[in-house]
Each structure stands twice: as structure tokens, then as C-alpha cells.
Amino acid sequence: MEIITRRGLRTMEAAEFDELRARYASTLVDLGTGDGAWPRRFAREHDNVLAVGVDADREALREAAKLAERKPARGGAPNALYVAASAESLPPELRESADWVTVYFPWSALLRMILVGDNLLAEMLSFLCRPRSRVSFVLNADAPPEGVDPPTPASVRSSLSVPLSSAGFRITKSEWLDASQAPPTTWGGRLVKGSGRAMIGLDATR
């Protein structure tokens, strides 16, 4: 699979990725990671977790990798990894790698997939997640894709019920979140805090 480092793109084979994962107690995969701030912050707080950010934007990931590869005293996180891929076309090396999948403030195709309950989401999670894993979504409720009604906790639960169940997940909560519950992502800070925008959080476990 293609990973991004501060020097640019390189290939990581399955054996190398498996060896890397084996050094840690669990693996977080953040889909649509954007600037990669969330997995880096999580990695710094949990040095026993491999935090993997996945996004198709290679330039954003290169900046994220530069920050992660700094010395820990300067904000670096050696247990953060950035994979260049779209959520809809995940590399085979990620198969059954994730103990926790986060999808925070998705937009465009990924957001539409969630709000309409696209079965591709079930395929994606079945491919990505290990047994006894969990998945967490946080959505900006005020910016649905064109042609899709603004979501509510009830509508998100309804749309995700079938694909999550197909992937072996049980929804444990779907609720409005306030600004204090915004995940520590860059977009969380820009979109929600102080703006009055509505957020929806949904969690599910396998």
C-alpha cells in the first residue's frame, strides 16, 4: 500500500505492516483523515496504539507525516501512519486491521454513503474491521450533500442500521452532540466550536 512520509510516497508491503501492527496493542483507522491531526493526537496520548490516517489527499498527508515524524518532545508521534487511499478503495494490506474505525466530519461521497445507507459502507467495514471492533461516526448535521435531507440522530440510525448490521455491528448510540463533545480534529474546531452547528454522533460495536 502507498504510505506518505515526510520524504514523500513509498510502498509498505503487507508483511511490513503486519510487523508494525504487532508492536502495538491495537490499531485505530481514521477514514477521510484530512490533515491527519486526529490520529497524530490520539497516537501521542496512547503510545500502545498504532493510529492510521487514510485519505486520498497526498499533499495533506505529507504535511501530517512531517509533523508525526518530529521528535516526540516537539509533537511527533512515531506510532502514527498515513495511508494514501480513498475510503471507497482501501488497499488489501488494511484487511481486518482495525480495532477502532473513526469517521469524523466526512464530506462528499463518504458523507452521502453514510446518509443514504449505501451497502458499500458494509463492504468497507467488513473488509477493514477485526472481530470485537468498534466504529464511531461524527457528522456535521448542517451540511448534507445536495439532494439529501438534513440528518437527525433517528435518520442516521435508520440509514446505517442495515449496512452496519450486515457488517456485524450493533448500534449502541445515535445522538446529538454539543460543542464540548466535538472530537479533537481540525475540522471539529473549525466547523463546530463557537458556530452553533449541530453534530450527530453514532457508535457501533461488533
N, C-alpha and C positions, 0 to 999 in steps of 0.2 A: 504494500500500500504506500501511497505517497504521504510522507510526513514533511512538515516545514520546520526548519531550524533557522537560526539567525543567519546562517550562510546560504540559505535557500532550500530548494527541494531536494529530497533524497528518498530512496526506496527503503522501506523496512519490510523484510520478509516475515512470514508467519512465525518461524522459529525464533527470530529475534524478539518479536512482540510477545510471544508466549513466555520467553525467558524474562522479559521485562515485567510482565504482569505477575510472574511468580515471586517477585521480590516484595510484593505488597499484599495486604490482607484482602483488599477488594478493589474494584475498578468502577469509577464514575465515567459515564459518557454523556457529554453535553452536546446535543444536536442543535445545529444552527448557532454555533457559539459566538459568531460575530467577531468582536475584538479579543475574545479569549480571556477576558478579565475574570469571569466567574470561575472557570476551572483552576486558574492560577491561584486565586484567593483561597479556594477550597483546598487545593494541594498544600498551600503554606500552613493552613490550620490543621491539616490531617496528613501527617507525613507517612502514615501507613496505607494511604490510598493513592493509586495511580489515577490521575484526573486527565481525561482525554477530551479535548475540544475538537469538534468536527464542523467544518464549514467549507464551502466552495470558494470563498474569497481568499486566495492565496496571499495577497498583499497584507490583508488584515492579520492573517495568521503569522506572517513573518514578523510583524511588529510584536505580536503576542509572544512568539518564540524568543525574540531578543530580550524581552522582559523576564521571561521564565528562566532563561539561561544565565541571568546575572547571579552573582553570589547571593546566598540566602539573606545575608545581612543587608543587601541592597534591594531586597524584594523578590529575589529569584525563587524558583520552585523546581528543583530537579525532578520531581515526580509529576510534572505537567508535560503533556504530549499533545501535539497538534497535527491533526489528520486533514489533508486536503481532499474533501469529497462532499457531494451533496447528500442530504438525508435520504433522498429517493434512490441513490445508487451507492450503497455502502460497500467498502472493499471486503473481500472474503475473510481477510485477517481478523476482522472485528466480530466474526460469527461467535455467538454465545460468550461474549467477553464482558458484558456489563452486569454489574450487581445493582447499579442505580443509573437510570436514564433521566436526564433533566431536559425539558424543552421549555425554555424561558423566553417569553415575548417573541414567539415565532411570527413570521410575516410571509406574505406572498403565498407560494404553493404549499408550504408546510402548514401555514395557518388555515388555508382553505381545506386541506386534507383533514385537519382536526375538526373543524366546524361542521363539515358535511359528513363526517364519519367514514371517510374513504377506506376501503378494505386494504389498500396499500399500507396503511398505518399498521394494521395487524401483521402483515407480512414483514414489515420493517422491525417491529418489536419482537416478533417470533425469532427472526434472524439474529437480532442483536443481544437479547437478554438471556441470562442464565436462570436456572431454577431458583426460586425464592428471591427473585429480584423485585425491584420496585421502579415505578415511573412517576415523575412529577411534572405537571404542566402548569405554567402560569401564563395567562393570556391577558392582553390589553383588550378590554371589552368595548372600547370606544372606537376601534379602527378595524371593523370587519372588511374582508375583501368585497369587491364590487359584486352585487347580486346576492349577498349573504346577509341575513338579518343580524343585528347586534346580538351577541350571545348573552345568556344568563347561566348561572350555575346549573339550573334544571336542563336547559337546552344542551349544554356541553356534556352533562352526564348522559343525556339521551343519545346524542350523536356518537359518543365514544363507547357506549355500552356494548354494542355488538363487536366492533373491532377489538376492544380490549378483552372481552370475553373470549373471542376467537384466538387471541394470543395467550390465553390462560391467566388473565389478570382479573382481579376483583376490585371494583372501585371502592375506596374507603372514605373519600370525601370529595365534595364538589361545592365550593362556597365562595362568596365574595371575600376579598382580602382588602385590608386597608393599607395605607402607605407604609405603616410600620412593618408590615409583613412582606414588603417587596423584596425579592431575592437580590443579593448584592451584585447585580450586574450593572454594566454601564448604562444599558437601556433602561433598567429599572430606575436608576437615578434620573435619567433624562425625561422619561415618559410619565412617570407616576408621581414621584415625590414633589409635593407642593403644587401639583397640577389639578388635583381633584379627579383625575381619570380613574375609571373603575377597573379593577383587576379581578380575575377569576382564577382560583387555584383548584386543581383536581389531582388527587393522588390515587394510585392503584398499586396493588401488590400481587405477586404470583404465589 
